[in-house]
Amino acid sequence: MTIMKSEILSRSTEEKVLPVILADIEQAAARIAGGVACTPLVRSSTLSERTGQPVHLKLETCQPIGAFKLRGAMNAILSLGDAERKRGLVTASTGNHGRAVAYAARELSVPATICMSSLVPANKVEAVRTLGAEIRLVGISQDDAQEEVERLIESRGLIPIPPFDDANVVAGQGTIGLEIVESLPELTTVLVPLSGGGLAGGIAVAVKALKPEIRVIGISMERGAAMHAALAAGKPVAVREEETLADSLGGGIGLANHVTFTLCRDLLDDIVLLTEDEIAEGIRHAAREENITVEGAGAVGIAAILANKVELSGPTAIIISGGNIDPALHQKIVSRAAP
Ligand SMILES: *Cc1c(COP(=O)(O)O)cnc(C)c1O
């Protein structure tokens, strides 16, 4: 009773009633400690020199699966009871979320099934299979794979782990915000890759609860920026998916979105959109100047600075969200002369 009451009180005394609050993120941090890396925050001398402000890179590329998604997946799975864990997990991602669920499930000895369309490239299928998950290849689109997820929830009672629109997933991603403010208390601005909004929403809840004046800027590609379109329309809308270098930022936010749309609407200070050339420049800069292999989605913060699309007002953190890029594509981008 007391716990419920204090929880209701803390939620309703927040300035806005949010689906995730600081306490959820602090609990997530305690829960996932040991299962995920507390990643390095390193100063970039070239970006600091260029902007005249201290710029730091939060290297989520250092997580065991090479991307931050492990935080949310780990928190969601650890929040399940024993009976639910026994039933097993299911999701439909071919990318970093699929890897995260497969990796966390194996670490926690929980069975996991990842549904994919039969058109998913073999190397992506293998990457998840080697992490120990059961793969189900169905249909020819991401929607077909998602329908199989719904069937397995119905028929076998499997537990879905959503990629972003889930309070436990968001709270897990938000632990990045706690780590940044702890190591950089003078922080004024965070640049966050934005797709479904679990990462940006979670970080915004954490940093603004600790220091309300911190600005959180979401960064997406011009091609198919779903959250940007939804915020402009005032509600989730269908967005045509297009091919982009920032492939991990593709896909919709879900027409029935119930967590991340609200968080992004209420907490993001701005959204910046980037061209494909600008994203390529971010990948190139990361490789040549910072010595890190970054995928398109992970490079958008750097790219926004290089394109002069954000104004910094003090110490800044860029979330380098992931590094899983096809090596041949990376090589091609990095070796190309800068435009
Ligand atoms: C999933 C992902 C994102 C976007 O996260 P959302 O919570 O969907 O906004 C950004 N970068 C990488 C590398 C990702 O895998």
The ligand as an SDF file (V2000), in Angstrom:
LIG
                    3D

 15 15  0  0  0  0  0  0  0  0999 V2000
   17.4730    1.3650  -31.9370 C   0  0  0  0  0  0  0  0  0  0  0  0
   18.6080    2.2780  -32.2130 C   0  0  0  0  0  0  0  0  0  0  0  0
   18.4740    3.6840  -32.1490 C   0  0  0  0  0  0  0  0  0  0  0  0
   17.1420    4.3770  -31.8810 C   0  0  0  0  0  0  0  0  0  0  0  0
   16.5730    4.0580  -30.6390 O   0  0  0  0  0  0  0  0  0  0  0  0
   15.0250    4.3370  -30.3790 P   0  0  0  0  0  0  0  0  0  0  0  0
   14.8170    3.9810  -28.9590 O   0  0  0  0  0  0  0  0  0  0  0  0
   14.2390    3.4710  -31.3190 O   0  0  0  0  0  0  0  0  0  0  0  0
   14.7900    5.7890  -30.6690 O   0  0  0  0  0  0  0  0  0  0  0  0
   19.6030    4.4510  -32.3500 C   0  0  0  0  0  0  0  0  0  0  0  0
   20.8030    3.8980  -32.6370 N   0  0  0  0  0  0  0  0  0  0  0  0
   20.9760    2.5740  -32.7220 C   0  0  0  0  0  0  0  0  0  0  0  0
   22.3180    2.0420  -33.0330 C   0  0  0  0  0  0  0  0  0  0  0  0
   19.8870    1.7070  -32.5040 C   0  0  0  0  0  0  0  0  0  0  0  0
   20.0630    0.3770  -32.5920 O   0  0  0  0  0  0  0  0  0  0  0  0
  1  2  1  0
  2  3  1  0
  2 14  2  0
  3  4  1  0
  3 10  2  0
  4  5  1  0
  5  6  1  0
  6  7  2  0
  6  8  1  0
  6  9  1  0
 10 11  1  0
 11 12  2  0
 12 13  1  0
 12 14  1  0
 14 15  1  0
M  END
$$$$
